[in-house]
Amino acid sequence: MKDVVIYTVDYCGYCKKAELLLNEKGIPYKKIDITKNENEFREKLAQYYDIEGKVTVPQIIIGGKRIGGYDVLEKLNNSGNLDELLEN
């Protein structure tokens, strides 16, 4: 299974929903809470993953590739493609 990393802030409802989805599916992940250095981390994420515009949270990384936020994670799960993405 590919590594999953999720960048979150402690006041974000979508971050909590993403964590809940991953937990319910039994998908292990590394959580990186950027709340204390939010602006700095958002800038670093924008540079590292070549994100244009505002960097939102959660940012979900699967196998080193940024997939986006909760909406994308939910769509992948509902379509059955999340399990495939984690394995391939």
The first five atom37 places (N, CA, C, CB, O) and aatype in JSON, in Angstrom:
{
  "aatype": [12, 11, 3, 19, 19, 9, 18, 16, 19, 3, 18, 4, 7, 18, 4, 11, 11, 0, 6, 10, 10, 10, 2, 6, 11, 7, 9, 14, 18, 11, 11, 9, 3, 9, 16, 11, 2, 6, 2, 6, 13, 1, 6, 11, 10, 0, 5, 18, 18, 3, 9, 6, 7, 11, 19, 16, 19, 14, 5, 9, 9, 9, 7, 7, 11, 1, 9, 7, 7, 18, 3, 19, 10, 6, 11, 10, 2, 2, 15, 7, 2, 10, 3, 6, 10, 10, 6, 2],
  "atom_mask": [
    [1, 1, 1, 1, 1],
    [1, 1, 1, 1, 1],
    [1, 1, 1, 1, 1],
    [1, 1, 1, 1, 1],
    [1, 1, 1, 1, 1],
    [1, 1, 1, 1, 1],
    [1, 1, 1, 1, 1],
    [1, 1, 1, 1, 1],
    [1, 1, 1, 1, 1],
    [1, 1, 1, 1, 1],
    [1, 1, 1, 1, 1],
    [1, 1, 1, 1, 1],
    [1, 1, 1, 0, 1],
    [1, 1, 1, 1, 1],
    [1, 1, 1, 1, 1],
    [1, 1, 1, 1, 1],
    [1, 1, 1, 1, 1],
    [1, 1, 1, 1, 1],
    [1, 1, 1, 1, 1],
    [1, 1, 1, 1, 1],
    [1, 1, 1, 1, 1],
    [1, 1, 1, 1, 1],
    [1, 1, 1, 1, 1],
    [1, 1, 1, 1, 1],
    [1, 1, 1, 1, 1],
    [1, 1, 1, 0, 1],
    [1, 1, 1, 1, 1],
    [1, 1, 1, 1, 1],
    [1, 1, 1, 1, 1],
    [1, 1, 1, 1, 1],
    [1, 1, 1, 1, 1],
    [1, 1, 1, 1, 1],
    [1, 1, 1, 1, 1],
    [1, 1, 1, 1, 1],
    [1, 1, 1, 1, 1],
    [1, 1, 1, 1, 1],
    [1, 1, 1, 1, 1],
    [1, 1, 1, 1, 1],
    [1, 1, 1, 1, 1],
    [1, 1, 1, 1, 1],
    [1, 1, 1, 1, 1],
    [1, 1, 1, 1, 1],
    [1, 1, 1, 1, 1],
    [1, 1, 1, 1, 1],
    [1, 1, 1, 1, 1],
    [1, 1, 1, 1, 1],
    [1, 1, 1, 1, 1],
    [1, 1, 1, 1, 1],
    [1, 1, 1, 1, 1],
    [1, 1, 1, 1, 1],
    [1, 1, 1, 1, 1],
    [1, 1, 1, 1, 1],
    [1, 1, 1, 0, 1],
    [1, 1, 1, 1, 1],
    [1, 1, 1, 1, 1],
    [1, 1, 1, 1, 1],
    [1, 1, 1, 1, 1],
    [1, 1, 1, 1, 1],
    [1, 1, 1, 1, 1],
    [1, 1, 1, 1, 1],
    [1, 1, 1, 1, 1],
    [1, 1, 1, 1, 1],
    [1, 1, 1, 0, 1],
    [1, 1, 1, 0, 1],
    [1, 1, 1, 1, 1],
    [1, 1, 1, 1, 1],
    [1, 1, 1, 1, 1],
    [1, 1, 1, 0, 1],
    [1, 1, 1, 0, 1],
    [1, 1, 1, 1, 1],
    [1, 1, 1, 1, 1],
    [1, 1, 1, 1, 1],
    [1, 1, 1, 1, 1],
    [1, 1, 1, 1, 1],
    [1, 1, 1, 1, 1],
    [1, 1, 1, 1, 1],
    [1, 1, 1, 1, 1],
    [1, 1, 1, 1, 1],
    [1, 1, 1, 1, 1],
    [1, 1, 1, 0, 1],
    [1, 1, 1, 1, 1],
    [1, 1, 1, 1, 1],
    [1, 1, 1, 1, 1],
    [1, 1, 1, 1, 1],
    [1, 1, 1, 1, 1],
    [1, 1, 1, 1, 1],
    [1, 1, 1, 1, 1],
    [1, 1, 1, 1, 1]
  ],
  "atom_positions": [
    [[0.84, -1.18, 0.0], [0.0, 0.0, 0.0], [0.89, 1.25, 0.0], [-0.96, -0.01, 1.22], [1.89, 1.32, 0.71]],
    [[0.5, 2.21, -0.8], [1.25, 3.46, -0.89], [1.09, 4.26, 0.4], [0.8, 4.28, -2.09], [0.08, 4.17, 1.09]],
    [[2.11, 5.06, 0.7], [2.06, 5.94, 1.86], [1.04, 7.05, 1.62], [3.44, 6.53, 2.16], [0.92, 7.57, 0.52]],
    [[0.32, 7.4, 2.68], [-0.64, 8.49, 2.62], [-0.24, 9.53, 3.66], [-2.11, 7.97, 2.87], [0.02, 9.2, 4.82]],
    [[-0.18, 10.78, 3.23], [0.12, 11.9, 4.11], [-1.01, 12.9, 3.98], [1.52, 12.55, 3.77], [-1.47, 13.17, 2.87]],
    [[-1.45, 13.45, 5.1], [-2.5, 14.46, 5.06], [-2.05, 15.67, 5.88], [-3.84, 13.89, 5.61], [-1.72, 15.56, 7.06]],
    [[-2.05, 16.83, 5.22], [-1.74, 18.1, 5.88], [-3.05, 18.7, 6.34], [-0.97, 19.07, 4.92], [-3.99, 18.84, 5.56]],
    [[-3.11, 19.07, 7.63], [-4.35, 19.55, 8.22], [-4.11, 20.78, 9.08], [-5.0, 18.44, 9.06], [-2.97, 21.13, 9.4]],
    [[-5.21, 21.44, 9.45], [-5.22, 22.43, 10.52], [-6.31, 22.0, 11.49], [-5.46, 23.91, 9.97], [-7.27, 21.34, 11.1]],
    [[-6.16, 22.37, 12.75], [-7.05, 21.82, 13.77], [-8.49, 22.34, 13.73], [-6.48, 22.11, 15.1], [-9.36, 21.76, 14.38]],
    [[-8.75, 23.4, 12.99], [-10.11, 23.97, 12.94], [-10.87, 23.64, 11.65], [-10.03, 25.48, 13.1], [-11.92, 24.22, 11.39]],
    [[-10.35, 22.72, 10.85], [-10.89, 22.44, 9.52], [-11.82, 21.23, 9.53], [-9.75, 22.21, 8.53], [-11.41, 20.1, 9.82]],
    [[-13.09, 21.48, 9.2], [-14.06, 20.39, 9.14], [-13.76, 19.38, 8.04], [0.0, 0.0, 0.0], [-13.97, 18.18, 8.22]],
    [[-13.27, 19.86, 6.89], [-12.94, 18.95, 5.79], [-11.74, 18.07, 6.14], [-12.65, 19.75, 4.52], [-11.65, 16.93, 5.69]],
    [[-10.82, 18.6, 6.93], [-9.68, 17.79, 7.38], [-10.19, 16.64, 8.25], [-8.66, 18.67, 8.18], [-9.76, 15.49, 8.09]],
    [[-11.1, 16.96, 9.15], [-11.66, 15.92, 10.03], [-12.43, 14.88, 9.22], [-12.59, 16.56, 11.1], [-12.35, 13.68, 9.52]],
    [[-13.17, 15.32, 8.2], [-13.91, 14.38, 7.35], [-12.95, 13.47, 6.58], [-14.82, 15.15, 6.37], [-13.22, 12.28, 6.42]],
    [[-11.85, 14.03, 6.1], [-10.86, 13.22, 5.37], [-10.24, 12.18, 6.31], [-9.76, 14.13, 4.78], [-10.08, 11.02, 5.93]],
    [[-9.9, 12.59, 7.51], [-9.33, 11.65, 8.48], [-10.35, 10.54, 8.81], [-8.9, 12.39, 9.77], [-9.99, 9.37, 8.91]],
    [[-11.6, 10.93, 8.98], [-12.65, 9.96, 9.29], [-12.79, 8.93, 8.17], [-14.0, 10.67, 9.51], [-12.88, 7.73, 8.43]],
    [[-12.8, 9.39, 6.93], [-12.9, 8.48, 5.79], [-11.73, 7.51, 5.77], [-12.95, 9.28, 4.46], [-11.92, 6.3, 5.6]],
    [[-10.52, 8.03, 5.95], [-9.33, 7.16, 5.96], [-9.39, 6.17, 7.12], [-8.04, 8.01, 6.06], [-9.06, 4.99, 6.95]],
    [[-9.8, 6.64, 8.29], [-9.9, 5.76, 9.46], [-10.95, 4.67, 9.25], [-10.25, 6.57, 10.71], [-10.72, 3.5, 9.57]],
    [[-12.11, 5.05, 8.7], [-13.17, 4.07, 8.47], [-12.75, 2.99, 7.49], [-14.42, 4.77, 7.97], [-13.18, 1.84, 7.61]],
    [[-11.92, 3.35, 6.52], [-11.43, 2.38, 5.54], [-10.2, 1.62, 6.04], [-11.1, 3.08, 4.24], [-9.73, 0.7, 5.37]],
    [[-9.69, 1.99, 7.21], [-8.51, 1.32, 7.75], [-7.24, 1.65, 7.0], [0.0, 0.0, 0.0], [-6.3, 0.85, 6.97]],
    [[-7.2, 2.83, 6.41], [-6.02, 3.26, 5.64], [-5.07, 4.0, 6.57], [-6.43, 4.17, 4.44], [-5.43, 5.05, 7.1]],
    [[-3.88, 3.48, 6.78], [-2.93, 4.19, 7.63], [-2.44, 5.46, 6.94], [-1.73, 3.28, 8.0], [-2.27, 5.48, 5.72]],
    [[-2.21, 6.51, 7.71], [-1.74, 7.76, 7.15], [-0.91, 8.52, 8.17], [-2.92, 8.61, 6.68], [-1.0, 8.29, 9.37]],
    [[-0.1, 9.41, 7.66], [0.69, 10.3, 8.5], [0.0, 11.66, 8.47], [2.19, 10.39, 8.03], [-0.19, 12.23, 7.39]],
    [[-0.35, 12.17, 9.62], [-1.01, 13.47, 9.73], [0.04, 14.53, 10.07], [-2.14, 13.44, 10.8], [0.82, 14.36, 11.01]],
    [[0.04, 15.6, 9.3], [0.93, 16.72, 9.59], [0.05, 17.93, 9.86], [1.94, 16.97, 8.41], [-0.53, 18.51, 8.94]],
    [[-0.03, 18.31, 11.12], [-0.85, 19.45, 11.53], [-0.02, 20.72, 11.36], [-1.35, 19.29, 13.02], [1.01, 20.9, 12.01]],
    [[-0.47, 21.59, 10.47], [0.29, 22.8, 10.15], [-0.26, 24.04, 10.86], [0.3, 23.03, 8.65], [0.13, 25.16, 10.53]],
    [[-1.16, 23.85, 11.81], [-1.85, 24.96, 12.46], [-0.89, 26.01, 13.01], [-2.72, 24.44, 13.58], [-1.1, 27.2, 12.81]],
    [[0.16, 25.59, 13.69], [1.06, 26.55, 14.36], [1.91, 27.36, 13.38], [1.97, 25.83, 15.32], [2.29, 28.48, 13.7]],
    [[2.21, 26.82, 12.22], [3.02, 27.51, 11.21], [2.29, 27.48, 9.87], [4.43, 26.87, 11.08], [2.88, 27.17, 8.83]],
    [[1.02, 27.8, 9.91], [0.15, 27.62, 8.76], [0.62, 28.35, 7.5], [-1.24, 28.08, 9.11], [0.72, 27.74, 6.43]],
    [[0.92, 29.62, 7.6], [1.33, 30.39, 6.42], [2.62, 29.86, 5.82], [1.5, 31.86, 6.78], [2.75, 29.74, 4.6]],
    [[3.58, 29.54, 6.68], [4.86, 29.0, 6.22], [4.65, 27.67, 5.48], [5.82, 28.81, 7.42], [5.21, 27.46, 4.4]],
    [[3.86, 26.77, 6.05], [3.62, 25.47, 5.43], [2.82, 25.6, 4.14], [2.89, 24.56, 6.4], [3.08, 24.87, 3.18]],
    [[1.87, 26.51, 4.11], [1.1, 26.69, 2.88], [2.03, 27.14, 1.74], [-0.03, 27.73, 3.09], [1.89, 26.7, 0.6]],
    [[2.97, 28.02, 2.05], [3.94, 28.47, 1.05], [4.83, 27.32, 0.6], [4.82, 29.62, 1.6], [5.09, 27.16, -0.59]],
    [[5.29, 26.51, 1.55], [6.14, 25.37, 1.21], [5.38, 24.34, 0.36], [6.66, 24.69, 2.49], [5.93, 23.8, -0.6]],
    [[4.13, 24.09, 0.7], [3.31, 23.15, -0.07], [3.11, 23.67, -1.49], [1.95, 22.92, 0.61], [3.19, 22.91, -2.46]],
    [[2.85, 24.97, -1.62], [2.66, 25.57, -2.94], [3.9, 25.4, -3.8], [2.31, 27.06, -2.81], [3.81, 25.08, -4.98]],
    [[5.05, 25.62, -3.21], [6.31, 25.49, -3.96], [6.6, 24.03, -4.3], [7.47, 26.09, -3.16], [6.93, 23.71, -5.44]],
    [[6.49, 23.16, -3.32], [6.87, 21.76, -3.51], [5.96, 21.04, -4.5], [6.85, 21.03, -2.18], [6.43, 20.27, -5.33]],
    [[4.65, 21.3, -4.41], [3.69, 20.6, -5.27], [3.22, 21.47, -6.44], [2.49, 20.15, -4.46], [2.28, 21.11, -7.15]],
    [[3.87, 22.61, -6.62], [3.57, 23.51, -7.74], [2.08, 23.86, -7.79], [4.01, 22.86, -9.07], [1.42, 23.71, -8.82]],
    [[1.57, 24.32, -6.65], [0.16, 24.68, -6.53], [0.03, 26.17, -6.82], [-0.41, 24.33, -5.11], [0.72, 26.99, -6.21]],
    [[-0.85, 26.51, -7.74], [-1.1, 27.91, -8.04], [-2.31, 28.38, -7.25], [-1.31, 28.13, -9.55], [-3.25, 27.61, -7.03]],
    [[-2.29, 29.62, -6.82], [-3.41, 30.15, -6.04], [-3.29, 29.75, -4.59], [0.0, 0.0, 0.0], [-2.23, 29.32, -4.12]],
    [[-4.39, 29.92, -3.88], [-4.41, 29.63, -2.45], [-4.32, 28.13, -2.19], [-5.68, 30.19, -1.82], [-5.0, 27.33, -2.83]],
    [[-3.48, 27.77, -1.24], [-3.33, 26.37, -0.83], [-4.35, 26.1, 0.27], [-1.87, 26.07, -0.35], [-4.28, 26.69, 1.35]],
    [[-5.28, 25.2, -0.01], [-6.3, 24.85, 0.96], [-5.9, 23.58, 1.71], [-7.67, 24.66, 0.27], [-4.96, 22.88, 1.32]],
    [[-6.61, 23.3, 2.77], [-6.42, 22.06, 3.52], [-7.75, 21.35, 3.61], [-5.83, 22.33, 4.95], [-8.79, 22.0, 3.59]],
    [[-7.73, 20.04, 3.7], [-6.54, 19.21, 3.74], [-5.86, 19.12, 2.38], [-6.89, 17.82, 4.24], [-6.49, 19.29, 1.34]],
    [[-4.59, 18.85, 2.42], [-3.85, 18.45, 1.23], [-3.49, 16.99, 1.45], [-2.55, 19.36, 0.98], [-2.85, 16.65, 2.45]],
    [[-3.9, 16.15, 0.53], [-3.72, 14.71, 0.69], [-2.73, 14.23, -0.36], [-5.07, 13.95, 0.56], [-2.87, 14.49, -1.56]],
    [[-1.72, 13.52, 0.11], [-0.64, 13.02, -0.73], [-0.69, 11.49, -0.67], [0.76, 13.57, -0.26], [-0.67, 10.9, 0.41]],
    [[-0.74, 10.86, -1.84], [-0.74, 9.39, -1.9], [0.43, 8.96, -2.77], [-2.11, 8.83, -2.47], [0.51, 9.31, -3.95]],
    [[1.32, 8.18, -2.17], [2.49, 7.71, -2.9], [3.34, 8.85, -3.43], [0.0, 0.0, 0.0], [3.94, 8.73, -4.5]],
    [[3.41, 9.94, -2.68], [4.23, 11.09, -3.08], [3.57, 12.03, -4.07], [0.0, 0.0, 0.0], [4.15, 13.04, -4.45]],
    [[2.35, 11.7, -4.49], [1.63, 12.52, -5.47], [0.46, 13.22, -4.79], [1.14, 11.66, -6.66], [-0.34, 12.58, -4.1]],
    [[0.35, 14.53, -4.99], [-0.75, 15.29, -4.41], [-2.03, 15.0, -5.18], [-0.44, 16.81, -4.42], [-2.1, 15.18, -6.39]],
    [[-3.05, 14.53, -4.45], [-4.34, 14.29, -5.11], [-5.3, 15.45, -4.9], [-4.97, 12.99, -4.59], [-6.25, 15.61, -5.66]],
    [[-5.06, 16.27, -3.88], [-5.94, 17.41, -3.6], [-6.53, 17.3, -2.22], [0.0, 0.0, 0.0], [-5.88, 16.84, -1.28]],
    [[-7.79, 17.73, -2.1], [-8.44, 17.8, -0.8], [-9.49, 16.73, -0.58], [0.0, 0.0, 0.0], [-9.51, 15.69, -1.24]],
    [[-10.38, 17.03, 0.36], [-11.39, 16.05, 0.76], [-12.33, 15.69, -0.39], [-12.2, 16.59, 1.92], [-12.67, 14.52, -0.57]],
    [[-12.76, 16.68, -1.16], [-13.7, 16.4, -2.25], [-13.14, 15.36, -3.22], [-14.03, 17.68, -3.01], [-13.86, 14.46, -3.65]],
    [[-11.88, 15.48, -3.56], [-11.25, 14.53, -4.48], [-11.15, 13.16, -3.8], [-9.84, 15.02, -4.91], [-11.42, 12.13, -4.43]],
    [[-10.76, 13.14, -2.54], [-10.67, 11.88, -1.8], [-12.02, 11.17, -1.77], [-10.16, 12.14, -0.36], [-12.1, 9.96, -1.99]],
    [[-13.07, 11.92, -1.5], [-14.42, 11.35, -1.44], [-14.84, 10.81, -2.81], [-15.42, 12.4, -0.95], [-15.42, 9.72, -2.89]],
    [[-14.57, 11.55, -3.87], [-14.91, 11.08, -5.23], [-14.16, 9.81, -5.58], [-14.61, 12.18, -6.26], [-14.72, 8.88, -6.16]],
    [[-12.87, 9.78, -5.24], [-12.08, 8.57, -5.49], [-12.66, 7.38, -4.74], [-10.61, 8.8, -5.09], [-12.75, 6.28, -5.28]],
    [[-13.05, 7.6, -3.5], [-13.61, 6.52, -2.7], [-14.96, 6.06, -3.27], [-13.78, 6.97, -1.24], [-15.19, 4.86, -3.41]],
    [[-15.83, 7.0, -3.6], [-17.17, 6.65, -4.09], [-17.12, 5.93, -5.43], [-18.02, 7.9, -4.22], [-17.98, 5.11, -5.73]],
    [[-16.11, 6.23, -6.24], [-15.98, 5.59, -7.55], [-15.25, 4.25, -7.48], [-15.26, 6.51, -8.51], [-15.2, 3.51, -8.46]],
    [[-14.69, 3.95, -6.31], [-13.92, 2.72, -6.16], [-12.47, 2.85, -6.59], [0.0, 0.0, 0.0], [-11.72, 1.88, -6.55]],
    [[-12.08, 4.04, -7.0], [-10.72, 4.25, -7.49], [-9.69, 4.49, -6.39], [-10.71, 5.4, -8.44], [-8.49, 4.4, -6.63]],
    [[-10.15, 4.79, -5.18], [-9.2, 5.03, -4.09], [-8.4, 3.79, -3.77], [-9.93, 5.51, -2.84], [-7.17, 3.85, -3.64]],
    [[-9.07, 2.66, -3.64], [-8.36, 1.41, -3.34], [-7.36, 1.08, -4.43], [-9.34, 0.26, -3.16], [-6.24, 0.65, -4.14]],
    [[-7.75, 1.27, -5.66], [-6.86, 1.03, -6.79], [-5.64, 1.96, -6.75], [-7.61, 1.2, -8.11], [-4.51, 1.52, -6.97]],
    [[-5.89, 3.23, -6.46], [-4.8, 4.2, -6.4], [-3.81, 3.85, -5.3], [-5.36, 5.61, -6.18], [-2.6, 4.03, -5.46]],
    [[-4.31, 3.36, -4.18], [-3.45, 2.99, -3.07], [-2.58, 1.78, -3.38], [-4.28, 2.72, -1.83], [-1.48, 1.66, -2.85]],
    [[-3.06, 0.91, -4.23], [-2.34, -0.32, -4.53], [-1.39, -0.19, -5.72], [-3.33, -1.42, -4.8], [-0.33, -0.81, -5.74]],
    [[-1.75, 0.6, -6.71], [-0.95, 0.69, -7.94], [-0.02, 1.86, -7.95], [-1.85, 0.77, -9.14], [0.72, 2.06, -8.92]]
  ]
}
